[in-house]
């Protein structure tokens, strides 16, 4: 027995040493490859900067120096006028140093690129499923859009905060399955910790479902009342002006007009443009954006956007009752300040925070709200009140202008969220899950409801 144990131990040690050596070699090769690509991207960035000095402002480049950096798909796109504004959505933690970049160059077609994993990895990490995977540089589209002074192209890049660990978690759970076929109980943990962009394109349509008359967007363009049409046209330029391009706004206009024609009793309300803009920014199609908007105003925000906002004020009243039970200290402070709750809740409930929050935090919130429904929206507002209201009231009192005004507290609350929400989004999602069963009326694990904890 001792001899056999010694032989087994020797064999196991040899195998382990071999596997460790293979793993080290694989990671060394992969690190060299990543470094090579990063160096290549730096070279492209250098060429791009040099090209700005070689060609006068407003004059398009005649050579192809921008081809590697911007990945212009064809000569026709390369020859497009330089007076365009483009937005690149990048699913990475940083720019050049980002580990995994997923970029969107058009509102009608997604170009997602995720973490590159080898099937021959000695660590046997399950490979990602779905789209092609790469560590290439972000891609920026060059669609004709809004003109800027000087005729130069203005490009806005937005990073969604994805990392390699996120992709590995999803790959391990999916195990070659499509995310649309995985039960929500299995997805819930992954969604709460962050969803890769390419999986959002599969999961969001699953959650908002098939909506009626999605294929009749063209027919619905002529069913809009003149007053609604004028208001839509006025709001287009005010909807995420630093992120939406000219082409995006044309699609957004069609989606809003179609929704107003599809739901004439609702028509159009300010705030709906932000709800429709988010899926367009993420590369969803016109039909998907229309389906998403219909789902939000019918299921997640029922009655919020009607002429009298009756659904909005109904849920604000419900939130007031929930706050008195779940956040008693905040409830007392609201009463002392004479703070109308709707001043704090307007942006969050009517636009799902798309108007004021940075996009990386917005999409994390939308992941949970689209999966869990309307209760998650109310739970998210409770989470935000619990995390930020006391500090917002304290900051408003430090302004030294005598009696605290509700408008000052609301402004501080909004600013505090905007500056902190990206770094706090994991805690916000955790708090949403804490309040969600209470909003639904389910008992907590301790069997106690309304105990303020």
Residue, then its C-alpha position, 0 to 999 in steps of 0.5 A: x500500500x505504501x508503494x502504491x501510494x508513493x507511485x500515485x503521489x509521484x504520478x500526480x506530482x508529475x501531472x500537476x507540474x506538467x499542467x502548471x507548466x502548460x498553463x504558464x506557457x499559455x498565459x505567457x503567450x496570451x499576455x504577449x498577444x495582448x501586449x502586441x495588440x495594445x502596442x498596435x493600437x497605440x500605433x494606430x492612435x499615434x497615426x490618427x493624431x499625426x493625421x490631424x496635423x497633416x490635413x487642414x480642419x474640414x478637409x478629409x484625408x486622402x490616404x487611409x491612415x484612419x482605416x486601422x484606428x476607426x475600422x471604416x468598413x469600406x471606401x464609401x464610408x471613408x469618403x463620407x463628409x467629415x462633418x459628422x458626430x459619432x458615438x462609440x459604446x465600448x464595453x470595457x473598463x478603460x480606453x486603450x488599456x481595456x481588457x474587452x471592448x464591445x463597440x457599437x457603430x450604428x443604431x441598427x447593427x451591433x458590433x460586439x466583441x468580447x473576451x478572447x478565450x482559447x478552446x485549448x486552454x489548459x485551465x479548461x475555462x469554458x469558451x464564450x458562446x455567441x458572437x466572435x471574440x476579440x481584444x481589438x480596439x473600439x470601433x467608431x462609426x461614421x454615419x452622417x449626422x449633426x454638423x459641428x463648427x469647423x467641419x471636423x468629426x466629433x466622436x463620443x466614446x462611452x465605456x460600459x464597464x465590462x471586464x474579463x471576469x464578467x465574461x468568464x462568469x457568463x461563459x461558465x454558467x451558459x456552458x454553450x447554451x443560449x442565454x434566452x434558454x436559461x431559467x431566470x433563477x440561474x440568470x439572476x446572480x449573473x445579471x445582478x453582477x453585470x451583463x455583457x453587451x452581447x447578452x443584453x441583445x439576447x435577454x432584453x428582447x426576451x424580457x420585453x417580449x413580442x409587442x403588438x404591431x411592431x411591424x407597422x411602424x411605417x403605418x403609424x407615422x401618419x397616426x400622430x396628432x399634430x400637437x404630439x408631433x410638434x412636441x416630439x420634434x422639439x424634444x429630439x435635440x434635447x434628448x442625450x445631445x452628447x450621445x445621440x447622432x443625427x441618424x439616431x435622432x431620425x430613428x428615435x423620431x420614428x419610434x416616438x411617432x409610432x408609439x404615439x400613434x399606437x397608444x393615442x390615449x397616451x400620445x407623447x409625454x416628455x421623458x418617453x424620448x429617453x426611454x426609447x433612446x437607450x436601446x438605440x444607443x446600445x445598437x438595438x433596431x428600430x423595431x426593438x426600440x419600439x417594442x422596448x418603449x411599448x413594454x416600459x410604458x405599458x408594463x413597467x410604468x403603467x399610466x406614468x406618461x398619460x395626460x394627467x400622470x395618474x399612474x406616476x402619482x399613484x406609485x408615488x403614493x405607494x412609495x410614500x407608504x413603503x418609505x414609512x415602513x421600510x425607511x422610517x428615518x427618511x420618512x421623518x426627515x421628509x416630513x420635517x422638510x416638507x419634501x414632496x416625494x414626486x420632486x425626488x422621483x420624477x426623473x427616476x420613474x418617468x425616464x428610469x434615470x436615463x436622463x441624468x445617470x451615466x449610461x453604464x449605470x443606466x444599463x445595469x439598472x435596466x437589466x434588473x428592471x426589465x427582468x423583474x418588472x415594475x416592482x424593481x423600479x419602485x425597489x430601486x427608488x427605495x434603495x436610492x433614498x436609503x443610500x443618498x437622501x440623508x447626505x443630500x439633505x445634509x449638503x443642502x443644509x450646509x449651503x447656509x441660506x436659512x431654511x432648507x428648500x425642497x428644490x435644493x434638496x432635490x437638486x442635491x439628491x440628483x447631483x449626488x446620484x449622478x456623481x456616485x451611481x457608477x461606483x455604487x451600482x453594485x450596492x444599489x443592485x444589492x439594495x434593490x434585491x433587498x427591497x424587492x420582496x417587500x415591494x411585492x408583498x412577500x415576507x422576508x426570510x425572518x418573517x417580519x415585514x415593515x420592520x425598517x430593516 
